[in-house]
Amino acid sequence: MKKMLALMFALALSVSMSSFAFAQDKMDKPADKKEDTKKKEKKAKKEKKEKKEKKDEMKSGEMK
């Protein structure tokens, strides 16, 4: 009986510790996502600008 209680206590303790660690990780991720979205937005703007420049070059080449 004592072994069963000790096992249950150890299991409950490990589950609570892992859930606490998971909650800690969950809080850090939104900050990372904000940085990632900013980087993605900058990259997308840069790509759009490059595409626009290429189109302008093609148009000016066709007109000449």
N, CA, C and O atoms as a Tinker XYZ file with bonds, in Angstrom:
   256  protein
     1  N      0.831000   -1.193000    0.000000    73     2
     2  CA     0.000000    0.000000    0.000000    64     1     3
     3  C      0.887000    1.273000    0.000000    63     2     4     5
     4  O      0.595000    2.236000   -0.708000    81     3
     5  N      1.955000    1.257000    0.792000    73     3     6
     6  CA     2.838000    2.425000    0.858000    64     5     7
     7  C      3.522000    2.667000   -0.488000    63     6     8     9
     8  O      3.711000    3.809000   -0.908000    81     7
     9  N      3.888000    1.571000   -1.152000    73     7    10
    10  CA     4.531000    1.708000   -2.459000    64     9    11
    11  C      3.571000    2.327000   -3.468000    63    10    12    13
    12  O      3.970000    3.142000   -4.299000    81    11
    13  N      2.299000    1.931000   -3.388000    73    11    14
    14  CA     1.286000    2.467000   -4.306000    64    13    15
    15  C      1.085000    3.960000   -4.051000    63    14    16    17
    16  O      0.996000    4.738000   -5.000000    81    15
    17  N      1.012000    4.365000   -2.799000    73    15    18
    18  CA     0.858000    5.780000   -2.467000    64    17    19
    19  C      2.078000    6.584000   -2.918000    63    18    20    21
    20  O      1.932000    7.685000   -3.449000    81    19
    21  N      3.264000    6.047000   -2.711000    73    19    22
    22  CA     4.482000    6.739000   -3.130000    64    21    23
    23  C      4.520000    6.892000   -4.647000    63    22    24    25
    24  O      4.927000    7.935000   -5.158000    81    23
    25  N      4.099000    5.860000   -5.361000    73    23    26
    26  CA     4.056000    5.909000   -6.821000    64    25    27
    27  C      3.055000    6.953000   -7.306000    63    26    28    29
    28  O      3.345000    7.717000   -8.228000    81    27
    29  N      1.888000    6.985000   -6.689000    73    27    30
    30  CA     0.862000    7.969000   -7.065000    64    29    31
    31  C      1.347000    9.395000   -6.781000    63    30    32    33
    32  O      1.113000   10.306000   -7.575000    81    31
    33  N      2.019000    9.577000   -5.647000    73    31    34
    34  CA     2.542000   10.889000   -5.303000    64    33    35
    35  C      3.601000   11.332000   -6.310000    63    34    36    37
    36  O      3.611000   12.485000   -6.740000    81    35
    37  N      4.484000   10.422000   -6.681000    73    35    38
    38  CA     5.540000   10.738000   -7.653000    64    37    39
    39  C      4.925000   11.077000   -9.012000    63    38    40    41
    40  O      5.379000   12.002000   -9.685000    81    39
    41  N      3.911000   10.344000   -9.409000    73    39    42
    42  CA     3.241000   10.602000  -10.677000    64    41    43
    43  C      2.561000   11.970000  -10.667000    63    42    44    45
    44  O      2.683000   12.734000  -11.625000    81    43
    45  N      1.848000   12.274000   -9.591000    73    43    46
    46  CA     1.164000   13.564000   -9.485000    64    45    47
    47  C      2.176000   14.715000   -9.496000    63    46    48    49
    48  O      1.942000   15.746000  -10.125000    81    47
    49  N      3.274000   14.535000   -8.813000    73    47    50
    50  CA     4.305000   15.567000   -8.759000    64    49    51
    51  C      4.929000   15.795000  -10.136000    63    50    52    53
    52  O      5.144000   16.938000  -10.541000    81    51
    53  N      5.215000   14.729000  -10.842000    73    51    54
    54  CA     5.837000   14.871000  -12.171000    64    53    55
    55  C      4.871000   15.509000  -13.164000    63    54    56    57
    56  O      5.292000   16.308000  -14.001000    81    55
    57  N      3.589000   15.174000  -13.088000    73    55    58
    58  CA     2.606000   15.777000  -13.995000    64    57    59
    59  C      2.469000   17.270000  -13.716000    63    58    60    61
    60  O      2.403000   18.070000  -14.649000    81    59
    61  N      2.428000   17.647000  -12.457000    73    59    62
    62  CA     2.290000   19.069000  -12.135000    64    61    63
    63  C      3.530000   19.858000  -12.557000    63    62    64    65
    64  O      3.418000   20.992000  -13.023000    81    63
    65  N      4.711000   19.257000  -12.393000    73    63    66
    66  CA     5.938000   19.944000  -12.802000    64    65    67
    67  C      5.999000   20.099000  -14.324000    63    66    68    69
    68  O      6.415000   21.142000  -14.828000    81    67
    69  N      5.590000   19.075000  -15.039000    73    67    70
    70  CA     5.642000   19.168000  -16.500000    64    69    71
    71  C      4.617000   20.178000  -17.018000    63    70    72    73
    72  O      4.886000   20.892000  -17.984000    81    71
    73  N      3.452000   20.241000  -16.387000    73    71    74
    74  CA     2.454000   21.221000  -16.826000    64    73    75
    75  C      2.934000   22.640000  -16.527000    63    74    76    77
    76  O      2.654000   23.567000  -17.288000    81    75
    77  N      3.651000   22.806000  -15.428000    73    75    78
    78  CA     4.206000   24.117000  -15.095000    64    77    79
    79  C      5.255000   24.522000  -16.129000    63    78    80    81
    80  O      5.291000   25.674000  -16.562000    81    79
    81  N      6.093000   23.593000  -16.516000    73    79    82
    82  CA     7.127000   23.877000  -17.515000    64    81    83
    83  C      6.488000   24.195000  -18.860000    63    82    84    85
    84  O      6.957000   25.078000  -19.579000    81    83
    85  N      5.426000   23.485000  -19.202000    73    83    86
    86  CA     4.733000   23.742000  -20.460000    64    85    87
    87  C      4.112000   25.128000  -20.462000    63    86    88    89
    88  O      4.149000   25.824000  -21.477000    81    87
    89  N      3.545000   25.532000  -19.339000    73    87    90
    90  CA     2.940000   26.866000  -19.245000    64    89    91
    91  C      4.016000   27.938000  -19.377000    63    90    92    93
    92  O      3.761000   28.988000  -19.968000    81    91
    93  N      5.196000   27.703000  -18.849000    73    91    94
    94  CA     6.290000   28.664000  -18.975000    64    93    95
    95  C      6.695000   28.831000  -20.432000    63    94    96    97
    96  O      6.915000   29.953000  -20.889000    81    95
    97  N      6.795000   27.724000  -21.168000    73    95    98
    98  CA     7.162000   27.777000  -22.579000    64    97    99
    99  C      6.092000   28.489000  -23.391000    63    98   100   101
   100  O      6.410000   29.219000  -24.329000    81    99
   101  N      4.856000   28.289000  -23.048000    73    99   102
   102  CA     3.749000   28.871000  -23.785000    64   101   103
   103  C      3.781000   30.393000  -23.710000    63   102   104   105
   104  O      3.415000   31.065000  -24.674000    81   103
   105  N      4.207000   30.938000  -22.593000    73   103   106
   106  CA     4.247000   32.387000  -22.431000    64   105   107
   107  C      5.348000   33.019000  -23.272000    63   106   108   109
   108  O      5.195000   34.155000  -23.721000    81   107
   109  N      6.432000   32.328000  -23.491000    73   107   110
   110  CA     7.552000   32.879000  -24.238000    64   109   111
   111  C      7.278000   32.945000  -25.735000    63   110   112   113
   112  O      7.833000   33.806000  -26.417000    81   111
   113  N      6.459000   32.080000  -26.250000    73   111   114
   114  CA     6.270000   31.975000  -27.685000    64   113   115
   115  C      5.623000   33.202000  -28.333000    63   114   116   117
   116  O      6.057000   33.575000  -29.423000    81   115
   117  N      4.614000   33.857000  -27.740000    73   115   118
   118  CA     4.049000   35.025000  -28.423000    64   117   119
   119  C      5.061000   36.126000  -28.697000    63   118   120   121
   120  O      4.970000   36.794000  -29.727000    81   119
   121  N      6.008000   36.331000  -27.818000    73   119   122
   122  CA     7.038000   37.336000  -28.050000    64   121   123
   123  C      7.884000   36.936000  -29.252000    63   122   124   125
   124  O      8.250000   37.774000  -30.076000    81   123
   125  N      8.186000   35.652000  -29.341000    73   123   126
   126  CA     8.962000   35.160000  -30.480000    64   125   127
   127  C      8.165000   35.322000  -31.770000    63   126   128   129
   128  O      8.724000   35.666000  -32.811000    81   127
   129  N      6.877000   35.075000  -31.700000    73   127   130
   130  CA     6.033000   35.180000  -32.894000    64   129   131
   131  C      5.984000   36.616000  -33.399000    63   130   132   133
   132  O      5.966000   36.850000  -34.607000    81   131
   133  N      5.962000   37.576000  -32.480000    73   131   134
   134  CA     5.929000   38.977000  -32.901000    64   133   135
   135  C      7.194000   39.317000  -33.694000    63   134   136   137
   136  O      7.130000   39.994000  -34.720000    81   135
   137  N      8.331000   38.843000  -33.211000    73   135   138
   138  CA     9.589000   39.100000  -33.912000    64   137   139
   139  C      9.600000   38.401000  -35.253000    63   138   140   141
   140  O     10.062000   38.960000  -36.248000    81   139
   141  N      9.091000   37.176000  -35.283000    73   139   142
   142  CA     9.054000   36.414000  -36.527000    64   141   143
   143  C      8.145000   37.097000  -37.545000    63   142   144   145
   144  O      8.492000   37.172000  -38.724000    81   143
   145  N      6.994000   37.595000  -37.113000    73   143   146
   146  CA     6.081000   38.249000  -38.046000    64   145   147
   147  C      6.685000   39.541000  -38.576000    63   146   148   149
   148  O      6.499000   39.878000  -39.745000    81   147
   149  N      7.403000   40.262000  -37.733000    73   147   150
   150  CA     8.060000   41.490000  -38.194000    64   149   151
   151  C      9.091000   41.173000  -39.266000    63   150   152   153
   152  O      9.187000   41.863000  -40.280000    81   151
   153  N      9.865000   40.111000  -39.023000    73   151   154
   154  CA    10.878000   39.714000  -40.005000    64   153   155
   155  C     10.217000   39.289000  -41.311000    63   154   156   157
   156  O     10.689000   39.632000  -42.395000    81   155
   157  N      9.127000   38.543000  -41.201000    73   155   158
   158  CA     8.423000   38.084000  -42.396000    64   157   159
   159  C      7.843000   39.260000  -43.174000    63   158   160   161
   160  O      7.893000   39.285000  -44.404000    81   159
   161  N      7.288000   40.241000  -42.444000    73   159   162
   162  CA     6.724000   41.415000  -43.104000    64   161   163
   163  C      7.812000   42.193000  -43.841000    63   162   164   165
   164  O      7.600000   42.633000  -44.970000    81   163
   165  N      8.964000   42.364000  -43.215000    73   163   166
   166  CA    10.063000   43.076000  -43.865000    64   165   167
   167  C     10.523000   42.336000  -45.113000    63   166   168   169
   168  O     10.793000   42.942000  -46.150000    81   167
   169  N     10.604000   41.020000  -44.993000    73   167   170
   170  CA    11.038000   40.213000  -46.131000    64   169   171
   171  C     10.025000   40.303000  -47.264000    63   170   172   173
   172  O     10.407000   40.406000  -48.429000    81   171
   173  N      8.730000   40.264000  -46.930000    73   171   174
   174  CA     7.691000   40.353000  -47.944000    64   173   175
   175  C      7.725000   41.709000  -48.647000    63   174   176   177
   176  O      7.569000   41.782000  -49.866000    81   175
   177  N      7.927000   42.782000  -47.881000    73   175   178
   178  CA     8.013000   44.113000  -48.472000    64   177   179
   179  C      9.200000   44.223000  -49.419000    63   178   180   181
   180  O      9.107000   44.807000  -50.499000    81   179
   181  N     10.316000   43.647000  -48.986000    73   179   182
   182  CA    11.522000   43.682000  -49.809000    64   181   183
   183  C     11.302000   42.922000  -51.111000    63   182   184   185
   184  O     11.704000   43.383000  -52.179000    81   183
   185  N     10.660000   41.751000  -51.020000    73   183   186
   186  CA    10.396000   40.955000  -52.222000    64   185   187
   187  C      9.443000   41.692000  -53.172000    63   186   188   189
   188  O      9.637000   41.668000  -54.387000    81   187
   189  N      8.417000   42.347000  -52.618000    73   187   190
   190  CA     7.480000   43.104000  -53.445000    64   189   191
   191  C      8.197000   44.240000  -54.164000    63   190   192   193
   192  O      7.952000   44.505000  -55.340000    81   191
   193  N      9.084000   44.900000  -53.436000    73   191   194
   194  CA     9.834000   46.013000  -54.018000    64   193   195
   195  C     10.710000   45.516000  -55.161000    63   194   196   197
   196  O     10.782000   46.151000  -56.213000    81   195
   197  N     11.379000   44.375000  -54.957000    73   195   198
   198  CA    12.237000   43.817000  -56.002000    64   197   199
   199  C     11.415000   43.406000  -57.222000    63   198   200   201
   200  O     11.839000   43.626000  -58.356000    81   199
   201  N     10.251000   42.815000  -57.000000    73   199   202
   202  CA     9.394000   42.407000  -58.115000    64   201   203
   203  C      8.926000   43.631000  -58.902000    63   202   204   205
   204  O      8.879000   43.615000  -60.132000    81   203
   205  N      8.580000   44.693000  -58.165000    73   203   206
   206  CA     8.119000   45.904000  -58.817000    64   205   207
   207  C      9.234000   46.515000  -59.659000    63   206   208   209
   208  O      8.995000   46.970000  -60.777000    81   207
   209  N     10.452000   46.523000  -59.119000    73   207   210
   210  CA    11.590000   47.049000  -59.873000    64   209   211
   211  C     11.838000   46.238000  -61.140000    63   210   212   213
   212  O     12.145000   46.800000  -62.191000    81   211
   213  N     11.705000   44.924000  -61.042000    73   211   214
   214  CA    11.890000   44.066000  -62.221000    64   213   215
   215  C     10.826000   44.365000  -63.271000    63   214   216   217
   216  O     11.128000   44.426000  -64.463000    81   215
   217  N      9.581000   44.551000  -62.835000    73   215   218
   218  CA     8.503000   44.871000  -63.776000    64   217   219
   219  C      8.762000   46.206000  -64.456000    63   218   220   221
   220  O      8.560000   46.349000  -65.662000    81   219
   221  N      9.210000   47.180000  -63.672000    73   219   222
   222  CA     9.509000   48.492000  -64.237000    64   221   223
   223  C     10.629000   48.398000  -65.270000    63   222   224   225
   224  O     10.571000   49.053000  -66.310000    81   223
   225  N     11.639000   47.592000  -64.988000    73   223   226
   226  CA    12.738000   47.396000  -65.930000    64   225   227
   227  C     12.247000   46.748000  -67.220000    63   226   228   229
   228  O     12.657000   47.123000  -68.318000    81   227
   229  N     11.359000   45.768000  -67.063000    73   227   230
   230  CA    10.829000   45.065000  -68.239000    64   229   231
   231  C     10.000000   46.037000  -69.090000    63   230   232   233
   232  O     10.091000   46.031000  -70.318000    81   231
   233  N      9.190000   46.872000  -68.422000    73   231   234
   234  CA     8.350000   47.824000  -69.164000    64   233   235
   235  C      9.206000   48.849000  -69.896000    63   234   236   237
   236  O      8.941000   49.180000  -71.052000    81   235
   237  N     10.232000   49.348000  -69.215000    73   235   238
   238  CA    11.084000   50.351000  -69.854000    64   237   239
   239  C     11.868000   49.724000  -71.009000    63   238   240   241
   240  O     12.144000   50.399000  -72.000000    81   239
   241  N     12.223000   48.465000  -70.897000    73   239   242
   242  CA    12.916000   47.764000  -71.954000    64   241   243
   243  C     12.009000   47.549000  -73.173000    63   242   244   245
   244  O     12.471000   47.615000  -74.312000    81   243
   245  N     10.727000   47.296000  -72.932000    73   243   246
   246  CA     9.781000   47.080000  -74.020000    64   245   247
   247  C      9.477000   48.390000  -74.759000    63   246   248   249
   248  O      9.277000   48.389000  -75.973000    81   247
   249  N      9.446000   49.493000  -74.029000    73   247   250
   250  CA     9.104000   50.767000  -74.638000    64   249   251
   251  C     10.225000   51.263000  -75.551000    63   250   252   253
   252  O      9.962000   51.953000  -76.535000    81   251
   253  N     11.440000   50.924000  -75.238000    73   251   254
   254  CA    12.579000   51.398000  -76.050000    64   253   255
   255  C     12.628000   50.592000  -77.289000    63   254   256
   256  O     13.502000   50.805000  -78.130000    81   255
